[in-house]
Amino acid sequence: MFSRLLLFVLLLAGAGSAAAQTRVVASLPAVGAIAREVLGAEGTVTVLAPPTQDPHFVDGKPTMMLALNKADLLLDVGLGLEQGWLPPLVTGARNPRIQPGQPGNLDVMSLVQRPLEVPASLDRSLGDVHAGGNPHFWYDPRRVQEVATGIAERLAALDPGKAATFRKNAAAFRKRLDAKIAAWEKEMAPFRGRSLVPFHKSLVYLEDWLGLRELATVEPLPGISPSPSHLAGLILRMRKVQPPPVVVAEPWYNQSTARTVAEKAGAQLVTLPGDVGGTPDTGDYVAWMEMVLARLRTGLEEAK
């Protein structure tokens, strides 16, 4: 009888411990990867968007709404990046903790001190521009450090008893990134000033960090499919640049179009590994960034 009672008490204790775990839902894999570094063993992170799908266009599923219903904290990029798919899921989740304006809802771009490409005015003729600036911060590990610090502070406010742990984890992650940033900058230093032609306006933070130049984009405007005349003009422009620029595309963009532009311009095509977890060996942020830079470095070396 005593052993059964002890087992029952242990089961209750285990259930209570599980219930005390912080449940974080992240819109994108990169955001989820940062959250895992900060949260550590103190909770769980569920990521909504697949790492191989364009983050602007994600198919909502009932499982996503269920995860949001149980969440203590929702982390999304913000600046309208997920505007086309996330708000209906948040509303449908019927979770007051994570509604906009509540402590359990955090747009992580609000943690980035200096967002890039903030438009002077909004004009739909400029394509799919974001009012608060370019949202693709995760291509710059320095901004990732800012986001990690901010996430730790929000988690500390939600669970003060674990505040020291969250801050310690964030500090350890920042320190790890400090060492990697120094190494990455040294590896990429020979390519400062070189030209890139991204498919979409998603690499501005990486270019700002590493001193690379964006010659143009395959899209004439953000979110606008390129016309034959735009591609012809882009190819002619690329042919005038030496060393040749490198065409860069995430896997969800039209690889055939990107390859055609590169081939006709005498340039290299670099296909990036999507988001964190997009390939088996990119399971965390550092591993993903290692692959991004390795592929980019190879493309730049071969573009001579």
Backbone as CSV, one residue per row, in Angstrom:
resi,resn,N_x,N_y,N_z,CA_x,CA_y,CA_z,C_x,C_y,C_z
1,MET,0.830,-1.204,0.000,0.000,0.000,0.000,0.867,1.258,0.000
2,PHE,1.917,1.238,0.850,2.801,2.399,0.924,3.480,2.658,-0.414
3,SER,3.919,1.571,-1.081,4.615,1.724,-2.355,3.677,2.307,-3.410
4,ARG,2.397,1.888,-3.378,1.433,2.433,-4.338,1.180,3.911,-4.069
5,LEU,1.091,4.278,-2.773,0.890,5.675,-2.411,2.083,6.520,-2.837
6,LEU,3.300,5.981,-2.638,4.506,6.698,-3.030,4.532,6.909,-4.548
7,LEU,4.164,5.869,-5.283,4.128,5.985,-6.747,3.136,7.057,-7.184
8,PHE,1.958,7.090,-6.492,0.937,8.075,-6.829,1.456,9.492,-6.583
9,VAL,2.147,9.686,-5.459,2.697,11.003,-5.127,3.746,11.421,-6.150
10,LEU,4.603,10.467,-6.564,5.636,10.769,-7.543,5.038,11.153,-8.893
11,LEU,3.966,10.451,-9.258,3.290,10.768,-10.519,2.697,12.168,-10.478
12,LEU,2.092,12.516,-9.317,1.537,13.864,-9.169,2.637,14.917,-9.244
13,ALA,3.766,14.619,-8.618,4.887,15.560,-8.631,5.406,15.745,-10.046
14,GLY,5.478,14.637,-10.771,5.926,14.711,-12.159,4.976,15.509,-13.000
15,ALA,3.680,15.335,-12.787,2.689,16.097,-13.538,2.793,17.578,-13.226
16,GLY,3.020,17.894,-11.948,3.161,19.287,-11.555,4.390,19.917,-12.167
17,SER,5.496,19.124,-12.226,6.714,19.631,-12.824,6.528,19.912,-14.298
18,ALA,5.815,18.980,-14.979,5.570,19.176,-16.403,4.709,20.405,-16.632
19,ALA,3.721,20.581,-15.737,2.829,21.727,-15.891,3.580,23.038,-15.696
20,ALA,4.660,23.002,-14.888,5.415,24.219,-14.622,6.335,24.589,-15.769
21,GLN,6.510,23.688,-16.716,7.357,23.966,-17.859,6.740,25.079,-18.727
22,THR,7.575,26.008,-19.161,7.109,27.094,-20.014,6.938,26.585,-21.438
23,ARG,5.776,26.854,-21.998,5.488,26.393,-23.364,5.585,27.575,-24.318
24,VAL,6.581,27.525,-25.185,6.839,28.590,-26.149,6.468,28.094,-27.536
25,VAL,5.793,28.938,-28.286,5.519,28.660,-29.696,6.207,29.748,-30.511
26,ALA,6.989,29.322,-31.503,7.687,30.255,-32.389,7.132,30.126,-33.795
27,SER,6.991,31.243,-34.460,6.436,31.208,-35.812,7.396,30.539,-36.790
28,LEU,8.696,30.856,-36.695,9.680,30.374,-37.658,10.782,29.573,-36.971
29,PRO,11.434,28.667,-37.698,12.479,27.841,-37.097,13.636,28.631,-36.491
30,ALA,14.091,29.696,-37.154,15.205,30.469,-36.602,14.841,31.078,-35.256
31,VAL,13.626,31.582,-35.149,13.161,32.149,-33.877,13.068,31.047,-32.820
32,GLY,12.558,29.879,-33.219,12.485,28.754,-32.292,13.852,28.310,-31.829
33,ALA,14.840,28.345,-32.722,16.197,27.933,-32.357,16.792,28.865,-31.311
34,ILE,16.533,30.171,-31.445,17.014,31.132,-30.445,16.315,30.880,-29.113
35,ALA,15.009,30.647,-29.175,14.246,30.406,-27.945,14.751,29.166,-27.215
36,ARG,15.103,28.124,-27.944,15.604,26.897,-27.300,16.902,27.163,-26.552
37,GLU,17.757,28.010,-27.124,19.010,28.343,-26.441,18.738,29.040,-25.117
38,VAL,17.749,29.919,-25.096,17.441,30.704,-23.892,16.645,29.875,-22.890
39,LEU,15.706,29.099,-23.373,14.828,28.331,-22.490,15.556,27.169,-21.846
40,GLY,16.457,26.545,-22.580,17.178,25.394,-22.045,16.236,24.269,-21.681
41,ALA,16.430,23.724,-20.481,15.613,22.604,-20.018,14.361,23.046,-19.278
42,GLU,14.091,24.343,-19.287,12.976,24.874,-18.496,11.650,24.920,-19.241
43,GLY,11.587,24.315,-20.420,10.331,24.324,-21.152,10.466,23.702,-22.513
44,THR,9.457,23.905,-23.330,9.432,23.336,-24.669,9.198,24.436,-25.697
45,VAL,9.693,24.190,-26.911,9.503,25.130,-28.012,8.858,24.381,-29.170
46,THR,7.732,24.885,-29.626,7.065,24.351,-30.812,7.185,25.374,-31.928
47,VAL,7.618,24.925,-33.101,7.772,25.805,-34.257,6.638,25.539,-35.235
48,LEU,6.020,26.599,-35.723,4.870,26.464,-36.607,5.272,26.245,-38.065
49,ALA,6.123,27.083,-38.621,6.458,27.018,-40.040,7.517,25.957,-40.307
50,PRO,7.370,25.179,-41.358,8.422,24.234,-41.745,9.658,24.995,-42.224
51,PRO,10.849,24.416,-42.041,12.075,25.117,-42.449,12.294,25.148,-43.952
52,THR,11.453,24.451,-44.700,11.606,24.402,-46.154,10.519,25.184,-46.877
53,GLN,9.745,25.980,-46.147,8.630,26.710,-46.746,8.843,28.214,-46.592
54,ASP,8.482,28.954,-47.623,8.577,30.407,-47.594,7.834,30.936,-46.365
55,PRO,8.525,31.658,-45.458,7.868,32.111,-44.225,6.747,33.111,-44.452
56,HIS,6.701,33.714,-45.641,5.604,34.635,-45.945,4.299,33.882,-46.209
57,PHE,4.429,32.623,-46.639,3.246,31.859,-47.073,3.283,30.472,-46.440
58,VAL,2.645,30.338,-45.297,2.621,29.079,-44.556,1.192,28.580,-44.483
59,ASP,1.001,27.288,-44.682,-0.330,26.704,-44.614,-0.709,26.453,-43.154
60,GLY,-1.759,27.128,-42.676,-2.224,26.919,-41.305,-2.843,25.549,-41.129
61,LYS,-2.597,24.932,-39.976,-3.118,23.592,-39.687,-3.739,23.576,-38.286
62,PRO,-4.690,22.658,-38.060,-5.297,22.562,-36.725,-4.284,22.303,-35.622
63,THR,-3.215,21.554,-35.937,-2.198,21.281,-34.916,-1.510,22.566,-34.460
64,MET,-1.386,23.523,-35.360,-0.778,24.810,-34.991,-1.667,25.551,-34.002
65,MET,-2.968,25.517,-34.249,-3.907,26.200,-33.366,-3.908,25.547,-31.984
66,LEU,-3.765,24.229,-31.960,-3.718,23.515,-30.685,-2.478,23.915,-29.891
67,ALA,-1.331,23.995,-30.569,-0.103,24.416,-29.894,-0.238,25.830,-29.354
68,LEU,-0.847,26.722,-30.131,-1.048,28.103,-29.690,-2.014,28.180,-28.511
69,ASN,-2.987,27.297,-28.475,-3.949,27.280,-27.373,-3.270,26.996,-26.035
70,LYS,-2.193,26.223,-26.061,-1.507,25.828,-24.827,-0.299,26.703,-24.512
71,ALA,0.027,27.634,-25.392,1.274,28.383,-25.261,1.235,29.402,-24.124
72,ASP,2.378,29.551,-23.471,2.575,30.637,-22.511,3.166,31.868,-23.185
73,LEU,3.917,31.628,-24.276,4.577,32.726,-24.981,4.605,32.415,-26.470
74,LEU,4.150,33.372,-27.263,4.240,33.288,-28.715,5.321,34.248,-29.182
75,LEU,6.270,33.714,-29.938,7.328,34.512,-30.531,7.139,34.536,-32.038
76,ASP,6.944,35.714,-32.590,6.900,35.835,-34.040,7.840,36.953,-34.462
77,VAL,8.195,36.978,-35.733,9.135,37.985,-36.214,8.504,39.366,-36.173
78,GLY,7.286,39.466,-36.667,6.626,40.757,-36.707,6.910,41.502,-38.004
79,LEU,6.636,42.779,-38.029,6.780,43.644,-39.202,5.950,43.132,-40.376
80,GLY,4.919,42.349,-40.070,4.034,41.871,-41.122,4.518,40.641,-41.850
81,LEU,5.644,40.063,-41.445,6.171,38.892,-42.160,5.177,37.740,-42.169
82,GLU,4.530,37.487,-41.021,3.588,36.368,-40.914,2.133,36.809,-41.053
83,GLN,1.928,38.034,-41.543,0.591,38.620,-41.555,-0.412,37.782,-42.336
84,GLY,0.034,37.088,-43.343,-0.880,36.341,-44.197,-1.393,35.042,-43.617
85,TRP,-0.775,34.566,-42.512,-1.198,33.262,-42.003,-1.286,33.151,-40.484
86,LEU,-0.531,33.932,-39.727,-0.500,33.738,-38.279,-1.691,34.350,-37.525
87,PRO,-2.134,35.576,-37.822,-3.226,36.171,-37.036,-4.480,35.310,-36.929
88,PRO,-4.975,34.669,-37.998,-6.167,33.826,-37.833,-5.940,32.648,-36.885
89,LEU,-4.720,32.120,-36.872,-4.410,31.014,-35.962,-4.421,31.492,-34.514
90,VAL,-3.856,32.674,-34.277,-3.815,33.227,-32.912,-5.229,33.502,-32.420
91,THR,-6.048,34.081,-33.282,-7.440,34.353,-32.903,-8.190,33.058,-32.632
92,GLY,-8.020,32.093,-33.508,-8.723,30.818,-33.362,-8.254,29.988,-32.196
93,ALA,-7.044,30.245,-31.703,-6.519,29.461,-30.582,-7.248,29.750,-29.273
94,ARG,-7.924,30.896,-29.184,-8.681,31.272,-27.977,-7.819,31.184,-26.709
95,ASN,-6.627,31.733,-26.824,-5.700,31.761,-25.694,-5.439,33.224,-25.357
96,PRO,-6.018,33.745,-24.282,-5.858,35.178,-23.964,-4.420,35.563,-23.653
97,ARG,-3.595,34.593,-23.253,-2.220,34.916,-22.871,-1.388,35.419,-24.048
98,ILE,-1.703,34.944,-25.268,-0.821,35.222,-26.401,-1.435,36.193,-27.410
99,GLN,-2.514,36.841,-27.052,-3.121,37.794,-27.970,-2.242,39.052,-28.077
100,PRO,-2.295,39.752,-29.200,-1.483,40.963,-29.370,-1.659,41.938,-28.209
101,GLY,-0.538,42.444,-27.732,-0.560,43.385,-26.624,-0.430,42.742,-25.262
102,GLN,-0.528,41.413,-25.208,-0.404,40.704,-23.938,1.054,40.280,-23.693
103,PRO,1.427,40.049,-22.427,2.816,39.658,-22.123,3.262,38.382,-22.831
104,GLY,2.311,37.523,-23.167,2.649,36.264,-23.836,2.753,36.380,-25.335
105,ASN,2.792,37.599,-25.861,2.930,37.808,-27.298,4.112,38.743,-27.535
106,LEU,5.124,38.262,-28.250,6.330,39.066,-28.451,6.759,39.030,-29.917
107,ASP,6.720,40.195,-30.572,7.305,40.351,-31.901,8.803,40.579,-31.714
108,VAL,9.620,39.640,-32.151,11.041,39.724,-31.812,11.770,40.834,-32.576
109,MET,11.219,41.308,-33.699,11.871,42.427,-34.375,11.835,43.693,-33.514
110,SER,10.931,43.733,-32.521,10.907,44.874,-31.605,12.147,44.891,-30.716
111,LEU,12.896,43.790,-30.695,14.110,43.687,-29.889,15.360,44.094,-30.663
112,VAL,15.228,44.225,-31.969,16.366,44.594,-32.818,16.520,46.109,-32.792
113,GLN,17.683,46.564,-32.365,17.871,47.994,-32.121,17.910,48.828,-33.398
114,ARG,18.407,48.251,-34.482,18.557,49.051,-35.698,18.038,48.268,-36.903
115,PRO,16.736,48.219,-37.093,16.216,47.528,-38.273,16.631,48.238,-39.559
116,LEU,16.823,47.460,-40.603,17.259,48.000,-41.883,16.078,48.175,-42.833
117,GLU,16.270,49.029,-43.807,15.307,49.269,-44.888,13.931,49.688,-44.376
118,VAL,13.919,50.595,-43.432,12.650,51.163,-42.978,12.199,52.171,-44.035
119,PRO,11.045,51.935,-44.680,10.639,52.827,-45.772,10.219,54.200,-45.263
120,ALA,10.532,55.231,-46.067,10.119,56.592,-45.711,8.605,56.736,-45.786
121,SER,7.993,55.968,-46.693,6.540,55.969,-46.826,6.114,54.638,-47.416
122,LEU,4.869,54.267,-47.175,4.346,53.015,-47.697,3.684,53.264,-49.044
123,ASP,4.061,52.443,-50.003,3.509,52.565,-51.355,3.473,51.174,-51.954
124,ARG,2.293,50.664,-52.252,2.169,49.304,-52.776,2.883,49.138,-54.109
125,SER,3.173,50.255,-54.797,3.917,50.136,-56.050,5.355,49.684,-55.813
126,LEU,5.792,49.719,-54.546,7.144,49.274,-54.194,7.195,47.789,-53.889
127,GLY,6.065,47.090,-54.036,6.032,45.664,-53.760,5.656,45.387,-52.320
128,ASP,6.000,44.193,-51.853,5.626,43.748,-50.510,6.626,44.275,-49.485
129,VAL,6.600,45.578,-49.255,7.516,46.193,-48.292,6.890,46.146,-46.898
130,HIS,7.744,46.198,-45.876,7.287,46.126,-44.491,7.460,47.492,-43.839
131,ALA,6.407,47.959,-43.197,6.389,49.328,-42.674,7.516,49.591,-41.687
132,GLY,7.841,48.594,-40.859,8.852,48.812,-39.834,10.256,48.452,-40.245
133,GLY,10.437,48.014,-41.488,11.764,47.633,-41.955,11.812,46.195,-42.417
134,ASN,12.985,45.789,-42.851,13.188,44.421,-43.341,13.179,43.454,-42.152
135,PRO,12.403,42.356,-42.217,12.274,41.477,-41.052,13.269,40.328,-40.974
136,HIS,14.150,40.155,-41.962,14.978,38.945,-42.035,16.239,39.054,-41.172
137,PHE,16.062,39.370,-39.906,17.180,39.664,-39.004,18.097,38.487,-38.750
138,TRP,17.615,37.262,-38.865,18.366,36.082,-38.420,19.592,35.789,-39.283
139,TYR,19.751,36.513,-40.403,20.972,36.369,-41.194,22.140,37.162,-40.608
140,ASP,21.928,37.819,-39.505,22.995,38.557,-38.826,23.050,38.090,-37.374
141,PRO,24.086,37.346,-36.983,24.153,36.830,-35.605,24.248,37.914,-34.547
142,ARG,24.664,39.101,-34.924,24.703,40.193,-33.943,23.282,40.580,-33.540
143,ARG,22.377,40.597,-34.500,20.973,40.865,-34.181,20.350,39.687,-33.440
144,VAL,20.794,38.497,-33.750,20.314,37.316,-33.028,20.663,37.438,-31.548
145,GLN,21.834,37.966,-31.238,22.207,38.181,-29.838,21.243,39.137,-29.153
146,GLU,20.853,40.194,-29.842,19.893,41.138,-29.276,18.559,40.455,-28.990
147,VAL,18.133,39.630,-29.928,16.857,38.936,-29.767,16.927,37.945,-28.607
148,ALA,18.030,37.236,-28.468,18.174,36.285,-27.370,18.062,36.986,-26.017
149,THR,18.686,38.149,-25.897,18.611,38.922,-24.654,17.175,39.329,-24.359
150,GLY,16.476,39.800,-25.381,15.093,40.230,-25.188,14.157,39.094,-24.840
151,ILE,14.361,37.941,-25.460,13.538,36.774,-25.133,13.760,36.359,-23.687
152,ALA,15.016,36.397,-23.249,15.314,36.041,-21.857,14.580,36.966,-20.889
153,GLU,14.540,38.255,-21.207,13.862,39.192,-20.324,12.357,38.958,-20.302
154,ARG,11.770,38.622,-21.447,10.336,38.354,-21.459,10.024,37.062,-20.695
155,LEU,10.846,36.047,-20.863,10.642,34.809,-20.115,10.809,35.048,-18.615
156,ALA,11.769,35.896,-18.258,11.982,36.221,-16.848,10.762,36.921,-16.258
157,ALA,10.126,37.774,-17.039,8.922,38.462,-16.557,7.759,37.494,-16.398
158,LEU,7.684,36.503,-17.280,6.598,35.525,-17.199,6.817,34.508,-16.083
159,ASP,8.073,34.186,-15.802,8.402,33.197,-14.767,9.592,33.710,-13.953
160,PRO,9.357,34.645,-13.025,10.451,35.264,-12.274,11.318,34.267,-11.512
161,GLY,10.742,33.142,-11.106,11.512,32.154,-10.360,12.653,31.544,-11.161
162,LYS,12.571,31.626,-12.484,13.617,31.058,-13.344,14.373,32.137,-14.112
163,ALA,14.198,33.378,-13.697,14.799,34.498,-14.417,16.315,34.352,-14.534
164,ALA,16.955,33.949,-13.446,18.416,33.824,-13.461,18.861,32.783,-14.481
165,THR,18.108,31.688,-14.587,18.455,30.644,-15.546,18.319,31.140,-16.975
166,PHE,17.221,31.836,-17.270,17.019,32.351,-18.621,18.136,33.326,-19.001
167,ARG,18.480,34.209,-18.074,19.525,35.183,-18.369,20.896,34.521,-18.513
168,LYS,21.137,33.502,-17.710,22.400,32.764,-17.817,22.496,32.051,-19.164
169,ASN,21.402,31.426,-19.578,21.400,30.725,-20.865,21.619,31.698,-22.022
170,ALA,20.956,32.858,-21.958,21.125,33.855,-23.018,22.561,34.362,-23.059
171,ALA,23.155,34.580,-21.883,24.540,35.052,-21.831,25.490,34.017,-22.422
172,ALA,25.243,32.746,-22.127,26.090,31.680,-22.672,25.967,31.614,-24.191
173,PHE,24.749,31.784,-24.685,24.534,31.762,-26.130,25.219,32.963,-26.787
174,ARG,25.106,34.131,-26.182,25.766,35.321,-26.730,27.282,35.130,-26.760
175,LYS,27.827,34.535,-25.702,29.269,34.307,-25.645,29.699,33.315,-26.717
176,ARG,28.910,32.281,-26.910,29.208,31.311,-27.962,29.185,31.987,-29.333
177,LEU,28.218,32.862,-29.534,28.135,33.574,-30.802,29.279,34.565,-30.970
178,ASP,29.732,35.179,-29.883,30.869,36.098,-29.976,32.061,35.411,-30.636
179,ALA,32.359,34.201,-30.180,33.493,33.459,-30.728,33.252,33.087,-32.189
180,LYS,32.028,32.663,-32.497,31.713,32.267,-33.868,31.725,33.484,-34.799
181,ILE,31.202,34.616,-34.334,31.174,35.819,-35.161,32.592,36.227,-35.553
182,ALA,33.506,36.180,-34.587,34.899,36.534,-34.883,35.487,35.615,-35.943
183,ALA,35.206,34.323,-35.821,35.725,33.357,-36.800,35.071,33.548,-38.154
184,TRP,33.761,33.750,-38.168,33.045,33.924,-39.433,33.496,35.188,-40.158
185,GLU,33.682,36.276,-39.413,34.111,37.520,-40.041,35.512,37.376,-40.649
186,LYS,36.379,36.620,-39.989,37.719,36.386,-40.523,37.653,35.571,-41.813
187,GLU,36.791,34.546,-41.833,36.654,33.694,-43.012,36.078,34.455,-44.202
188,MET,35.168,35.386,-43.923,34.478,36.102,-44.998,35.152,37.428,-45.372
189,ALA,36.184,37.837,-44.633,36.837,39.125,-44.877,37.356,39.280,-46.304
190,PRO,37.907,38.222,-46.933,38.409,38.402,-48.301,37.333,38.772,-49.326
191,PHE,36.068,38.618,-48.955,34.992,38.848,-49.917,34.250,40.173,-49.693
192,ARG,34.755,41.002,-48.790,34.112,42.286,-48.551,34.052,43.088,-49.851
193,GLY,32.898,43.689,-50.113,32.723,44.464,-51.327,32.241,43.674,-52.519
194,ARG,32.191,42.341,-52.396,31.719,41.526,-53.513,30.200,41.659,-53.667
195,SER,29.722,41.381,-54.884,28.316,41.604,-55.216,27.493,40.330,-55.137
196,LEU,26.284,40.483,-54.600,25.306,39.407,-54.565,24.065,39.823,-55.334
197,VAL,23.369,38.826,-55.860,22.051,39.034,-56.456,21.098,38.059,-55.774
198,PRO,20.530,38.437,-54.633,19.561,37.552,-53.967,18.271,37.466,-54.781
199,PHE,17.571,36.373,-54.625,16.275,36.253,-55.294,15.289,37.240,-54.680
200,HIS,15.269,37.308,-53.349,14.345,38.144,-52.588,15.166,39.058,-51.686
201,LYS,14.541,40.099,-51.146,15.246,41.027,-50.257,15.398,40.423,-48.864
202,SER,16.052,39.277,-48.808,16.164,38.585,-47.527,17.577,38.596,-46.951
203,LEU,18.556,39.129,-47.672,19.943,39.038,-47.222,20.529,40.375,-46.780
204,VAL,19.697,41.395,-46.595,20.240,42.718,-46.295,20.994,42.741,-44.962
205,TYR,20.558,41.943,-44.000,21.265,41.923,-42.711,22.608,41.211,-42.839
206,LEU,22.657,40.158,-43.614,23.923,39.468,-43.857,24.883,40.372,-44.621
207,GLU,24.364,41.082,-45.615,25.201,42.002,-46.393,25.727,43.135,-45.513
208,ASP,24.876,43.656,-44.648,25.293,44.726,-43.735,26.379,44.238,-42.788
209,TRP,26.224,43.027,-42.314,27.195,42.452,-41.372,28.544,42.193,-42.035
210,LEU,28.545,41.607,-43.219,29.788,41.134,-43.833,30.353,42.079,-44.886
211,GLY,29.714,43.227,-45.088,30.251,44.182,-46.045,30.100,43.742,-47.487
212,LEU,29.035,43.017,-47.789,28.757,42.593,-49.153,27.825,43.592,-49.825
213,ARG,27.811,43.584,-51.141,27.037,44.569,-51.908,25.896,43.874,-52.635
214,GLU,24.709,44.428,-52.490,23.565,43.883,-53.219,23.430,44.623,-54.542
215,LEU,23.776,43.945,-55.627,23.705,44.560,-56.949,22.264,44.780,-57.368
216,ALA,21.420,43.775,-57.149,20.005,43.806,-57.515,19.384,42.550,-56.940
217,THR,18.085,42.383,-57.150,17.417,41.134,-56.781,16.758,40.541,-58.018
218,VAL,16.587,39.213,-57.990,15.919,38.550,-59.108,14.484,39.044,-59.206
219,GLU,13.824,39.193,-58.063,12.508,39.832,-58.052,12.689,41.312,-58.359
220,PRO,11.876,41.884,-59.233,12.008,43.326,-59.493,11.648,44.165,-58.269
221,LEU,10.676,43.678,-57.493,10.259,44.271,-56.225,9.935,43.132,-55.278
222,PRO,10.010,43.345,-53.971,9.743,42.254,-53.038,8.383,41.606,-53.262
223,GLY,8.395,40.294,-53.469,7.159,39.545,-53.640,6.571,39.585,-55.034
224,ILE,7.241,40.259,-55.976,6.750,40.382,-57.348,7.563,39.452,-58.254
225,SER,6.887,38.574,-58.990,7.584,37.647,-59.885,8.279,38.413,-61.007
226,PRO,9.486,37.987,-61.374,10.222,38.712,-62.413,9.658,38.457,-63.808
227,SER,9.605,39.493,-64.598,9.182,39.377,-65.989,10.390,39.055,-66.857
228,PRO,10.175,38.560,-68.078,11.305,38.303,-68.980,12.154,39.541,-69.230
229,SER,11.509,40.690,-69.360,12.274,41.910,-69.620,13.132,42.288,-68.411
230,HIS,12.600,42.096,-67.208,13.400,42.375,-66.003,14.606,41.450,-65.941
231,LEU,14.399,40.165,-66.218,15.498,39.208,-66.164,16.556,39.521,-67.216
232,ALA,16.111,39.924,-68.407,17.069,40.261,-69.464,17.924,41.453,-69.053
233,GLY,17.289,42.466,-68.479,18.039,43.627,-68.033,18.984,43.293,-66.890
234,LEU,18.536,42.426,-65.989,19.376,42.012,-64.868,20.607,41.266,-65.359
235,ILE,20.428,40.366,-66.318,21.551,39.594,-66.850,22.578,40.511,-67.505
236,LEU,22.116,41.473,-68.297,23.034,42.424,-68.926,23.806,43.224,-67.883
237,ARG,23.125,43.617,-66.848,23.783,44.381,-65.779,24.828,43.538,-65.060
238,MET,24.495,42.273,-64.805,25.424,41.383,-64.101,26.679,41.122,-64.921
239,ARG,26.542,41.052,-66.239,27.695,40.764,-67.104,28.749,41.863,-67.048
240,LYS,28.377,43.045,-66.615,29.306,44.176,-66.560,30.112,44.210,-65.261
241,VAL,29.787,43.323,-64.326,30.420,43.358,-63.002,31.534,42.317,-62.923
242,GLN,32.680,42.740,-62.427,33.806,41.833,-62.193,34.374,42.061,-60.805
243,PRO,34.666,40.990,-60.039,34.323,39.595,-60.317,32.804,39.432,-60.440
244,PRO,32.368,38.383,-61.123,30.928,38.204,-61.333,30.174,38.108,-60.011
245,PRO,28.982,38.675,-59.955,28.172,38.538,-58.732,27.688,37.105,-58.569
246,VAL,27.237,36.795,-57.378,26.717,35.464,-57.068,25.212,35.560,-56.885
247,VAL,24.463,34.706,-57.558,23.014,34.636,-57.379,22.732,33.753,-56.163
248,VAL,21.898,34.239,-55.255,21.620,33.521,-54.008,20.113,33.353,-53.853
249,ALA,19.686,32.130,-53.565,18.248,31.874,-53.428,17.985,30.849,-52.342
250,GLU,16.987,31.095,-51.525,16.492,30.068,-50.613,15.748,29.011,-51.431
251,PRO,15.600,27.801,-50.917,15.056,26.696,-51.729,13.613,26.872,-52.167
252,TRP,12.844,27.743,-51.495,11.435,27.903,-51.869,11.248,28.861,-53.047
253,TYR,12.304,29.518,-53.493,12.175,30.369,-54.669,12.459,29.562,-55.929
254,ASN,12.042,30.080,-57.061,12.121,29.360,-58.330,13.584,29.101,-58.706
255,GLN,14.020,27.862,-58.483,15.416,27.522,-58.734,15.748,27.540,-60.221
256,SER,14.775,27.216,-61.063,15.007,27.241,-62.507,15.299,28.654,-62.986
257,THR,14.525,29.620,-62.486,14.759,31.017,-62.852,16.110,31.483,-62.332
258,ALA,16.415,31.165,-61.087,17.698,31.570,-60.495,18.866,30.969,-61.267
259,ARG,18.738,29.701,-61.655,19.809,29.025,-62.402,19.984,29.647,-63.784
260,THR,18.885,29.967,-64.436,18.965,30.589,-65.764,19.676,31.928,-65.697
261,VAL,19.322,32.744,-64.709,19.973,34.047,-64.549,21.470,33.860,-64.338
262,ALA,21.842,32.936,-63.453,23.260,32.714,-63.165,24.016,32.234,-64.404
263,GLU,23.444,31.272,-65.095,24.127,30.713,-66.264,24.304,31.745,-67.361
264,LYS,23.260,32.501,-67.669,23.336,33.470,-68.768,24.210,34.673,-68.414
265,ALA,24.372,34.930,-67.114,25.225,36.044,-66.698,26.661,35.594,-66.420
266,GLY,26.920,34.295,-66.545,28.251,33.778,-66.241,28.566,33.831,-64.763
267,ALA,27.546,33.619,-63.943,27.684,33.730,-62.484,27.448,32.377,-61.817
268,GLN,27.725,32.309,-60.536,27.465,31.125,-59.732,26.110,31.249,-59.043
269,LEU,25.445,30.109,-58.861,24.197,30.056,-58.088,24.465,29.382,-56.759
270,VAL,24.070,30.046,-55.686,24.169,29.479,-54.338,22.752,29.281,-53.813
271,THR,22.409,28.037,-53.501,21.117,27.741,-52.883,21.332,27.576,-51.389
272,LEU,20.693,28.403,-50.598,20.866,28.370,-49.152,20.039,27.251,-48.526
273,PRO,20.367,26.839,-47.306,19.677,25.707,-46.668,18.334,26.070,-46.033
274,GLY,17.614,27.032,-46.582,16.324,27.392,-46.000,16.507,27.947,-44.603
275,ASP,15.683,27.471,-43.684,15.760,27.934,-42.305,16.441,26.869,-41.450
276,VAL,16.612,27.155,-40.178,17.239,26.203,-39.245,16.479,24.885,-39.295
277,GLY,17.219,23.791,-39.488,16.589,22.481,-39.599,16.190,22.110,-41.007
278,GLY,16.511,22.962,-41.974,16.150,22.682,-43.356,16.900,21.521,-43.950
279,THR,18.057,21.192,-43.373,18.821,20.005,-43.738,19.173,19.263,-42.449
280,PRO,19.503,17.974,-42.531,19.737,17.192,-41.316,20.854,17.733,-40.424
281,ASP,21.825,18.437,-41.008,22.968,18.912,-40.220,22.877,20.401,-39.887
282,THR,21.664,20.949,-39.897,21.491,22.358,-39.504,20.456,22.448,-38.381
283,GLY,20.633,21.636,-37.362,19.634,21.527,-36.310,19.600,22.665,-35.317
284,ASP,20.650,23.480,-35.248,20.609,24.657,-34.380,21.097,25.868,-35.158
285,TYR,21.017,27.024,-34.541,21.316,28.251,-35.271,22.757,28.289,-35.762
286,VAL,23.709,27.926,-34.909,25.119,28.000,-35.300,25.400,27.063,-36.475
287,ALA,24.875,25.841,-36.422,25.096,24.892,-37.517,24.493,25.417,-38.819
288,TRP,23.318,26.030,-38.709,22.676,26.595,-39.905,23.516,27.724,-40.488
289,MET,23.969,28.643,-39.657,24.771,29.755,-40.146,26.093,29.266,-40.728
290,GLU,26.672,28.226,-40.139,27.898,27.641,-40.689,27.670,27.198,-42.132
291,MET,26.531,26.544,-42.381,26.257,26.067,-43.733,25.955,27.216,-44.680
292,VAL,25.194,28.209,-44.209,24.914,29.379,-45.044,26.219,30.005,-45.527
293,LEU,27.145,30.231,-44.605,28.394,30.899,-44.959,29.305,29.989,-45.776
294,ALA,29.292,28.694,-45.494,30.122,27.767,-46.271,29.684,27.748,-47.734
295,ARG,28.383,27.692,-47.962,27.883,27.683,-49.344,28.159,29.010,-50.031
296,LEU,27.963,30.098,-49.307,28.207,31.412,-49.882,29.685,31.593,-50.201
297,ARG,30.533,31.152,-49.296,31.983,31.277,-49.503,32.428,30.481,-50.737
298,THR,31.889,29.274,-50.891,32.244,28.466,-52.052,31.815,29.146,-53.348
299,GLY,30.598,29.703,-53.351,30.120,30.392,-54.541,30.978,31.594,-54.889
300,LEU,31.382,32.366,-53.887,32.206,33.537,-54.120,33.609,33.155,-54.604
301,GLU,34.129,32.067,-54.065,35.464,31.607,-54.495,35.450,31.142,-55.943
302,GLU,34.350,30.516,-56.350,34.259,29.968,-57.712,33.870,31.030,-58.733
303,ALA,33.369,32.167,-58.268,32.955,33.234,-59.192,34.145,34.127,-59.507
304,LYS,34.966,33.679,-60.424,36.182,34.439,-60.766,36.270,34.610,-62.275
